[in-house]
Each structure stands twice: as C-alpha cells, then as structure tokens.
Amino acid sequence: MIVVDDGSTDNTSGVVRAMRDRHPEVRLVRHERNSGKGFAVQAGMAVARGAQRLFADADGATPIAELKRLEAALAAGADVAIGSRAVAEPGVVVRTRPHRKLARRLFNLAATRMGLDALHDTQCGFKAFSRAAAADLFPRLSTKGFGFDVELLLRARAAGWRIAEVPVNWTDQQGSKVGVLTDGPAMLWQIATARRRIARDARGRR
C-alpha cells in the first residue's frame, strides 16, 4: 500500500509512519507542498510495482472490497478498469447528494464531447491498471489537478488500451476537496488542454 500525502497540514504522515512501523508493506510518499490530485496519483504510481495497480481516494467512498470487481475486469482482458457510479447493476448502491450527481453528469457530458464517448463516469477515484498500461500512461500524464482522469483515459484510448467500466458501490463523503463551482471550470480547461496536447503528440508520431 502506497499513501501519498500531498502537502497535508494535519497528521496524515504521522499516522502512516506509525502504521508502517507495524506493517512494513505500507509506504509513504510525502510532498511538502500541495501540487494537485493528478500529481499525487502520478507520484504514487511511479513507485508502484504490482502486476495490477489501483489508485483509490483516501476517503473510502468506494470500499476497498470493490477491488474484486476491477480485478475481474482485468482478468477478463481489460488493461484499464474504472469504477463507475453511473452504470447500474443489481446489488450495487450509489449514495450521493443531488447537486454532485448533476455536476457529474454535466462534466461527463463534456468529457464525452472531448472524445470519451461510451464512458459514463470518468471521475470516480477508483481505477485499476495492468502493469503495462500503468507503466505507459502515468509517466506521460501532464494534468496535475482534478481533471487528470480525463487525460488518463484519453491517452489510454489513443494508445489502444482496453478500458472496462465497472459498477461499484459508492457513498458520498463529507469534506470532499472538489468544489463543483470552484473546481469545475478549471477541470474543463484542464481536459481541453490535455486533448490538444494528446492530438499534438499523435501528429508528432506520424
């Protein structure tokens, strides 16, 4: 388990160090300054070594037991398995506040227009990758903020990696760092910039 502390001002690092003393398999990546969620996830994936690699939001909105759903998708041939709050399945429950549900739908509509058609939830913070896909995608990730998921999936699609969208149980948590009004416009700008960058990269490879 790799915990990335992206410049927090609480005792996150102290808690992780205490856990690491009892469980040496726990690793801490500590940033003195906050640099953004995309930067933090990229930093964690840079030191990951597993045959399959998952990143998950620290608030536990998606229970870690849901990993088995993503593992099944990878075992069935997917290179990238993304948790989804928008794909219905019997026994899967998503609890979220109405304004966040609306914001997710609007953001995903924008992501669809950017080139991610057929994916219904790009922003769920629960995604798993094969070793090869992770090694290819994360070093090329340039979006440092909350919009990084879209760049990640755009790059995965451009590179031909197989993406599976998997319904997962999810419960909205209080204290989310993402503000619908404060972060939404910046996220849209980030994905528009990422799309232009990916298109430029593709032209450069021709």
C-alpha positions as CSV (number, residue, x, y, z in Angstrom):
1,M,0.0,0.0,0.0
2,I,1.3,3.4,-1.0
3,V,-0.1,6.5,0.7
4,V,0.6,9.8,-1.0
5,D,0.5,12.8,1.4
6,D,0.3,15.8,-1.0
7,G,1.3,18.6,1.4
8,S,-1.4,18.0,4.0
9,T,-1.4,20.2,7.2
10,D,-2.7,17.5,9.5
11,N,-1.1,14.4,11.0
12,T,-1.6,12.2,7.9
13,S,2.1,11.4,7.6
14,G,2.4,10.6,11.3
15,V,-0.4,8.2,11.1
16,V,1.0,6.5,8.1
17,R,4.5,6.2,9.7
18,A,3.0,4.6,12.7
19,M,1.2,2.1,10.5
20,R,4.4,1.5,8.6
21,D,6.2,0.6,11.8
22,R,3.7,-2.3,12.3
23,H,3.2,-3.1,8.6
24,P,6.4,-2.7,6.5
25,E,4.5,-3.2,3.3
26,V,2.9,0.3,3.8
27,R,4.9,3.1,2.0
28,L,4.7,6.8,2.4
29,V,5.3,9.4,-0.4
30,R,5.3,12.8,1.2
31,H,5.2,16.2,-0.6
32,E,6.0,19.3,1.4
33,R,3.8,21.4,-0.9
34,N,0.3,20.5,-2.3
35,S,0.7,20.0,-6.0
36,G,-2.7,18.6,-7.0
37,K,-4.5,15.3,-7.2
38,G,-3.2,14.3,-10.6
39,F,0.4,15.0,-9.4
40,A,-0.2,12.9,-6.3
41,V,-1.6,9.9,-8.1
42,Q,1.2,10.0,-10.7
43,A,3.7,10.1,-7.8
44,G,2.2,7.0,-6.2
45,M,2.0,5.1,-9.4
46,A,5.7,6.0,-10.1
47,V,6.8,3.8,-7.2
48,A,4.1,1.1,-7.6
49,R,5.5,-2.3,-8.6
50,G,2.5,-4.7,-8.7
51,A,1.3,-6.7,-11.7
52,Q,-2.0,-4.8,-11.2
53,R,-2.1,-1.3,-9.8
54,L,-5.0,0.5,-8.2
55,F,-5.5,4.1,-7.1
56,A,-8.3,4.9,-4.7
57,D,-9.4,8.0,-2.9
58,A,-8.4,8.1,0.7
59,D,-11.9,9.0,2.0
60,G,-13.1,5.4,1.4
61,A,-16.1,6.5,-0.7
62,T,-15.6,3.3,-2.7
63,P,-15.0,0.4,-0.2
64,I,-11.7,-1.4,-0.9
65,A,-13.6,-4.7,-1.2
66,E,-14.9,-3.4,-4.6
67,L,-11.4,-4.1,-5.9
68,K,-12.6,-7.6,-6.7
69,R,-14.9,-6.1,-9.4
70,L,-12.0,-4.4,-11.1
71,E,-9.7,-7.4,-10.7
72,A,-12.3,-9.5,-12.5
73,A,-12.4,-7.0,-15.4
74,L,-8.6,-7.1,-15.7
75,A,-8.6,-10.9,-15.6
76,A,-11.2,-10.9,-18.4
77,G,-8.8,-8.9,-20.7
78,A,-9.1,-5.2,-19.8
79,D,-6.0,-3.1,-19.5
80,V,-7.8,-0.4,-17.6
81,A,-10.7,-1.0,-15.2
82,I,-12.6,2.1,-14.0
83,G,-15.1,2.2,-11.2
84,S,-18.4,3.7,-12.2
85,R,-21.2,5.4,-10.2
86,A,-23.3,5.7,-13.4
87,V,-23.6,2.1,-14.6
88,A,-26.4,0.3,-12.8
89,E,-26.2,-3.3,-11.6
90,P,-28.3,-5.3,-9.1
91,G,-26.8,-5.1,-5.7
92,V,-24.7,-2.0,-6.4
93,V,-25.7,1.1,-4.4
94,V,-24.5,4.7,-5.1
95,R,-25.4,7.2,-2.4
96,T,-24.7,10.8,-3.4
97,R,-26.1,14.3,-3.0
98,P,-28.3,15.6,-5.8
99,H,-26.0,18.5,-6.8
100,R,-23.0,16.3,-7.1
101,K,-24.9,13.8,-9.2
102,L,-25.9,16.6,-11.5
103,A,-22.4,18.0,-11.7
104,R,-21.0,14.5,-12.5
105,R,-23.4,14.2,-15.4
106,L,-22.6,17.6,-16.8
107,F,-18.9,17.0,-16.5
108,N,-19.2,13.6,-18.1
109,L,-21.1,15.1,-21.0
110,A,-18.2,17.5,-21.6
111,A,-15.8,14.6,-21.4
112,T,-17.9,12.7,-24.0
113,R,-17.6,15.7,-26.3
114,M,-13.9,15.6,-25.8
115,G,-13.6,12.1,-27.1
116,L,-14.6,9.7,-24.3
117,D,-17.9,8.6,-25.7
118,A,-19.3,5.3,-24.2
119,L,-17.8,6.0,-20.8
120,H,-20.4,7.1,-18.2
121,D,-18.2,8.1,-15.3
122,T,-14.7,9.4,-15.8
123,Q,-14.2,10.9,-12.4
124,C,-14.7,8.0,-9.9
125,G,-11.4,7.8,-7.9
126,F,-11.2,4.0,-8.1
127,K,-9.2,2.8,-11.1
128,A,-7.1,-0.3,-11.8
129,F,-4.4,-0.9,-14.4
130,S,-2.3,-3.7,-15.7
131,R,1.4,-3.3,-15.1
132,A,2.0,-2.5,-18.8
133,A,-0.8,0.1,-19.1
134,A,0.2,1.9,-15.9
135,A,3.9,2.0,-17.0
136,D,2.8,3.5,-20.3
137,L,0.2,6.0,-19.2
138,F,1.3,7.6,-15.9
139,P,4.8,8.9,-16.9
140,R,3.1,10.8,-19.8
141,L,0.4,12.3,-17.6
142,S,0.7,16.1,-17.6
143,T,-2.6,17.3,-15.8
144,K,-1.8,17.9,-12.2
145,G,-5.2,18.9,-11.0
146,F,-8.6,17.1,-10.6
147,G,-9.1,16.8,-14.3
148,F,-6.3,14.3,-14.7
149,D,-8.7,11.3,-15.0
150,V,-9.9,12.5,-18.4
151,E,-6.3,12.9,-19.8
152,L,-5.5,9.4,-18.4
153,L,-8.5,7.9,-20.2
154,L,-7.9,9.9,-23.4
155,R,-4.3,8.7,-23.5
156,A,-5.5,5.1,-22.8
157,R,-7.9,5.2,-25.7
158,A,-5.4,6.8,-28.1
159,A,-2.9,4.1,-27.2
160,G,-5.4,1.3,-27.8
161,W,-5.5,0.1,-24.2
162,R,-8.8,-1.8,-23.5
163,I,-11.0,0.1,-21.0
164,A,-13.7,-1.6,-18.9
165,E,-16.2,0.5,-16.9
166,V,-17.3,-1.4,-13.8
167,P,-20.2,-0.5,-11.5
168,V,-19.1,-0.1,-7.9
169,N,-20.7,0.7,-4.6
170,W,-20.0,4.3,-3.6
171,T,-21.1,6.6,-0.8
172,D,-20.6,10.4,-0.9
173,Q,-18.3,11.5,1.9
174,Q,-18.3,14.8,3.7
175,G,-15.3,17.0,3.4
176,S,-14.7,16.5,-0.3
177,K,-11.8,18.6,-1.7
178,V,-13.6,19.1,-5.0
179,G,-15.9,22.1,-5.3
180,V,-18.5,21.9,-8.1
181,L,-18.3,25.7,-8.8
182,T,-14.7,26.4,-7.7
183,D,-13.0,23.5,-9.4
184,G,-15.4,22.6,-12.3
185,P,-14.3,25.4,-14.7
186,A,-10.6,24.6,-14.0
187,M,-11.2,20.9,-14.7
188,L,-12.9,21.7,-18.0
189,W,-9.9,23.8,-19.0
190,Q,-7.5,21.1,-18.0
191,I,-9.2,18.4,-20.1
192,A,-9.4,20.8,-23.1
193,T,-5.7,21.5,-22.8
194,A,-4.9,17.7,-22.4
195,R,-6.9,16.9,-25.5
196,R,-4.9,19.4,-27.6
197,R,-1.7,18.0,-26.1
198,I,-2.6,14.4,-27.0
199,A,-3.6,15.4,-30.5
200,R,-0.3,17.2,-30.9
201,D,1.6,14.1,-29.6
202,A,-0.3,12.0,-32.1
203,R,0.7,14.2,-35.0
204,G,4.3,14.1,-33.9
205,R,4.4,10.3,-34.1
206,R,3.2,10.3,-37.7
